[in-house]
Amino acid sequence: MATQTLSQKKVAILVADGFEQAELTEPKQALDEAGAQTHIVSPNSDTVQGWQHYDKGDNFPVDVTLDSANPDDYDALLLPGGVANPDQLRMNEKAVQFIQAFFAASKPVAAICHAPWTLIEADVVKGRKVTSWPSLKTDLKNAGAQWVDQEVVVDNGLITSRRPHDIPAFNRAIVEAFATGLQEDQPLASVS
């Protein structure tokens, strides 16, 4: 990855307690190394709790509370997975509206593992090709998405991936898509 590919880009990382830690830390590191300015945005005010599969992980400082976060301040959005994190976010009206704002502005959005649950709640997956943790397959199909079993899928600025094992491919795809600032009418070639 080029060192400053994302220079001048600001990326919001939206999480609640219970996110899969590697799905935040590894993409955040890749984005930071590419020159992006990343902010952890959360409904929490001070820290947010990561998980490493079934065990509690580390606490991370919240850079911007969801209440004070403005989607217009960001060029792209990253949604880490984990089971508890997206389940909480999809029940938070402000979180859903925050996500919808990125789609309304045709800004790139990346979601890994269970994070597409929030995309379903935001009503932004209909007609899109996506992947996710396998247990979300039926939910995504019922929401009108075309679900495929691939390590990463890029569909007009929406980047999805299945699991922590796929993070290297996910990171390459998000750096590329976030660098282009992809608009909906400018399809990006799918990364396989």
Buried (B, 14 or more C-beta within 10 A) or exposed (E): BEEEBBEEBBBBBBBBBBBBBBBBBBBBEBBEBBBBBBBBBBBBEEBBBBBEEEEEBEEBEBBBBBEEBEBEEBBBBBBBBBBBBBBBBBEBEEBBEBBBBBBEEBBBBBBBBBBBBBBBBBEBBEEBBBBBBEEBBEBBEEBEBBBBEBBBBBBBBBBBBBBBEBBEBBBBBBBBBBBEBBEEEEEBEEBE
